Amino acid sequence: MRRSKKYSRPVRPLNENAALGGVHFEEGSGGTQYKVHHIQSGKKEYVCPGCGGIVAIGESHEVAWTEDTIWGAQYGQESRRHWHTSCWKHRGRR
C-alpha cells in the first residue's frame, strides 16, 4: 500500500485575511475594537456618518461595526455603518 507524502510537505501559512472573510480589526476611540470590511463596489447608496455625504452605488468604501456593546454582538452587527474610505481613515480628527 502506497503512502501519501502530504504530511512530509511544508505547511502553508494561514491567510488570515481570507480566513476572516476580508474583515480586519481596528481600534477606535476609548479602546473600542471595530471590525472593518472593505467593499470594492457597493450595490446601494448609503449615507456616510463621517461627512454626511452619499456613498454612491459602485463606489468602494468601508463597512465598520463593533460587537462590544451592552446589547450584545447582534446589535453591533445590525448597527454597522458604511463610510467613505477617507472618512473612515480620518475619523476623530475634527
N, C-alpha and C positions, 0 to 999 in steps of 0.2 A: 504494500500500500504506500502510495506516494504522499509525502507530507508537504503542506503548503509552506512557502517561505515568507508568508506575510508577517509573521511575528519577528523575523530577523531584519525586516526593513526599518529604517529610521522613522520615528514618529513625526508626522506633520504637525507644526504648531497650530493651535486653535486660532481661528479668525474670529476674534471677539465681536467685531462689528457685525459680521454675518450671523453669529450665534444669537445676538441680541436683536436681530431684525433691523439693524441700522440705527438703533437707539443708543445714544451715549448719555452720560451723566454730567451735569454741570452744577456748580454750587452757586446759589443766589444770595441775596442779602439775608443776614441773620442766620447763615449756615443752612438754609433750606436747600435740599437736594432736588434738582429738576431732571426729569427725563426729557431729552430733546431729540426730535426726529427731523431730518432734513427731507423735504418733499421736493422732488425735481420739477413736477408740473402739477399744479393744483387743478382740481376739477370744478371747484366752486369759488365764488367770491367770498372773502372774509374781511372783517374789519380788524385791522392791526391795533392791539391795545397800546402799543408804544407811541404811535403817531396819530392814530385815529383815521388813517388813510385806508384805502381799499387794497387788499391783496388780490390782484386780478387773476382771472382764470388763466391757467397756463404758466403763471409766474412761480419760480422756485421760492420757497420760504421755509421757515422753521415752525414746528409744532412743539409746544412746551407744556408740561404739566408736572405737578408734584403729587406724590401719593402719601406725603407726610402731612395729613390733615387730621383734625379731631373727628371728622366724619368718616374716615377710612379711605382706603385706596380707590374704591369705586367712585367716590365723589370727586377725587382728584382727577381721575381719568375722564369723567364726564365734564369737568370744567377746564379741559385743555384749551389752549388758545393758539391761534395761527398768527405768527409775527413775520414782518419783513425780516430778512436775514440781517440787514444792517441795524434795524431797530433792536433786534434781539442782542446783537453784539454790543450795542451801546446803551443798553437799558441801565437805568440808575445813574446816569452821568449828567442829568439835568439839574 
